Amino acid sequence: MAKMKFDGLIEAVRYTPEGRINIVRAYERRGATFSDCVILNRSSLVERLKKGQKFMTGVRTAYMGSTFKTGKYVQLNGDVINTSAGSIDKLDEVPTF
């Protein structure tokens, strides 16, 4: 089984009252390892997705460093950020904070 390649992993999300993604809590790939938790605002996340970086949803495995339980790939469809087809921002199975 091939390893999944991704540039970042989104662990939690915060939505605006209108239902759009405001900020996300994520980990970024730094070579062979990952960063500590970083906060990305919507514009920063959109910019990275437009550049072709791949983000996934998931959680970091406790006490295992750069090991993650991964979920779905995050997609940018026009101005909508989601993990499945739709016309609203929605990251399935990602908790809010």
N, C-alpha and C positions, 0 to 999 in steps of 0.2 A: 504494500500500500504506500503510495507516494505521500510525502508530507505536503500539507497545504501551505501555499506561499501567500503571505499577507504582510502589509507594512504597518498595520496597527490593529488593535483590538479594542472595541468599545464595550465597557463594563456596565455603565449606567448612563442615563439620559435625563435631561430636564427639559420639559416642554413649556412654551409660552401659553398664556390663557387662550390664544387663538389656535393652539394645537400644533404649532411649528416647533421644531427642535431649537432650543436656545443654546444649551451647552451639553457637552458629553464628557464623561470621565473615561480616559483611554490609556493605553500603553502603546508606545511607539517602538518600532524595530530600530535598534542601534547596532548594526552589524549582526553578529551572531547571538546577541542577547536583546533584551527589551528594557525600556526606561522604567523609572518609577511612574506612578500614576500622574498623568497630566490632564489639565482641563483645556478643552478645545471649544471655542465658540463656533457658532454656525458658519460664519464666513470663512474661518480657518479650515473647518472640515470640508466645506464645499470646494475651496481652493485645492486642497489635497486630492479630493476625488476627481476634480477636473484634470489635474496633472497626471492622473492614471494610477495613483496609489490605491491599493486594495485594503479595505478595512473589513473586519469581521466582528460579529458580536460574540460574547462569551465571558468567561470568568477565569481569573488566575487561580491555579491550584495552590492551596496553602502549603507553605514550606518547600515549594518545588521550583523556585526561581522563575525561569522563563518557560514554564509549562502551563498550558492553558487548556481548558475545556471549551472548544469552539462551537459556534452556532452557525448562523447564516452570513453570507456576504452582504455588505451594505451597498446599495445602488443609488446612483444619482440619476433621476429621470427628469430632465429639465430643471425645475427648481424644487423638486420633491426628493427628500431623502428617505428611503425605506428599505426593507428587506424582502418585500414581496410587491407584486404589482398593485398599484393603487394611486389615488390622486391626493393623498395626504401623507404628511410625515409620520412614519410609524416604524419603530424598531421592535419587531416581535421578540418576546421573551427577554427583553432588557428592562431591568427594574429602574424606577425613577428615583432621584435623590434630591 
